[in-house]
Amino acid sequence: MANTTQSAKRARQNERRFAVNKARRSRIRTYLRKVEEAIASGDQNAAQEALKAAQPELMRGVSKGVFHKNTASRKMSRLAHRVKTLG
């Protein structure tokens, strides 16, 4: 429980940021899952389109502080490599 008005405000802000970040992280995971599903189906064109759609979402997550830059780069690199090897 917050003891001061400052800590109470901080707790409210943290709850709000947590909700926003959770929604953003969920959205990014959805895009990544679509790429995974396209790769699993073996359709390279669909996988490339899904990857193109996922990349800006992932980088937006980096700029908003949801993911670390290297984490996002690693995920993109690995997905791109898997999409490339489909063909």
C-alpha positions as CSV (number, residue, x, y, z in Angstrom):
1,M,0.0,0.0,0.0
2,A,1.3,3.4,-0.9
3,N,2.1,5.7,2.1
4,T,2.5,9.0,0.3
5,T,0.6,10.8,-2.4
6,Q,3.7,10.5,-4.6
7,S,3.9,6.8,-4.2
8,A,0.2,6.4,-4.7
9,K,0.4,8.3,-8.0
10,R,3.4,6.2,-9.0
11,A,1.4,3.0,-8.4
12,R,-1.5,4.3,-10.6
13,Q,0.9,5.2,-13.4
14,N,2.6,1.8,-13.1
15,E,-0.8,0.0,-13.4
16,R,-1.6,2.1,-16.5
17,R,1.8,1.5,-18.2
18,F,1.5,-2.2,-17.3
19,A,-1.8,-2.5,-19.1
20,V,-0.6,-0.6,-22.2
21,N,2.6,-2.6,-22.4
22,K,0.7,-5.9,-21.9
23,A,-1.6,-5.0,-24.8
24,R,1.4,-4.0,-27.0
25,R,3.3,-7.2,-26.1
26,S,0.2,-9.3,-26.9
27,R,-0.2,-7.6,-30.2
28,I,3.4,-8.2,-31.2
29,R,3.1,-11.9,-30.2
30,T,0.1,-12.2,-32.4
31,Y,2.0,-10.9,-35.4
32,L,4.9,-13.3,-34.6
33,R,2.5,-16.2,-34.3
34,K,1.1,-15.4,-37.7
35,V,4.6,-15.7,-39.2
36,E,5.2,-19.0,-37.3
37,E,1.9,-20.4,-38.7
38,A,2.8,-19.3,-42.2
39,I,6.2,-21.0,-41.9
40,A,4.6,-24.1,-40.6
41,S,2.2,-24.2,-43.5
42,G,5.1,-24.1,-45.9
43,D,3.8,-21.1,-47.9
44,Q,6.8,-18.8,-48.5
45,N,4.7,-15.9,-49.9
46,A,2.4,-15.9,-47.0
47,A,5.3,-16.1,-44.6
48,Q,7.1,-13.2,-46.3
49,E,4.0,-11.0,-46.1
50,A,3.5,-11.9,-42.4
51,L,7.1,-11.1,-41.8
52,K,6.8,-7.7,-43.5
53,A,3.8,-7.0,-41.3
54,A,5.5,-8.2,-38.1
55,Q,8.7,-6.2,-38.5
56,P,7.3,-2.7,-37.9
57,E,5.2,-3.9,-35.0
58,L,8.3,-5.5,-33.4
59,M,10.4,-2.3,-33.9
60,R,7.6,-0.2,-32.5
61,G,7.7,-2.3,-29.4
62,V,11.4,-1.5,-29.2
63,S,10.9,2.2,-29.5
64,K,8.1,2.0,-26.8
65,G,10.4,0.1,-24.5
66,V,8.5,-3.2,-24.5
67,F,11.4,-5.2,-26.0
68,H,15.1,-4.7,-26.0
69,K,16.6,-3.8,-29.4
70,N,18.8,-6.8,-29.6
71,T,15.9,-9.1,-28.7
72,A,13.8,-7.8,-31.5
73,S,16.7,-7.9,-33.9
74,R,17.4,-11.5,-33.0
75,K,13.7,-12.5,-33.4
76,M,13.6,-10.8,-36.8
77,S,16.8,-12.4,-38.0
78,R,15.8,-15.9,-37.0
79,L,12.3,-15.6,-38.5
80,A,13.8,-14.1,-41.8
81,H,16.2,-17.0,-42.0
82,R,13.5,-19.5,-41.6
83,V,11.3,-17.8,-44.2
84,K,14.2,-17.7,-46.6
85,T,14.9,-21.4,-46.2
86,L,11.3,-22.2,-47.2
87,G,12.0,-21.5,-50.8
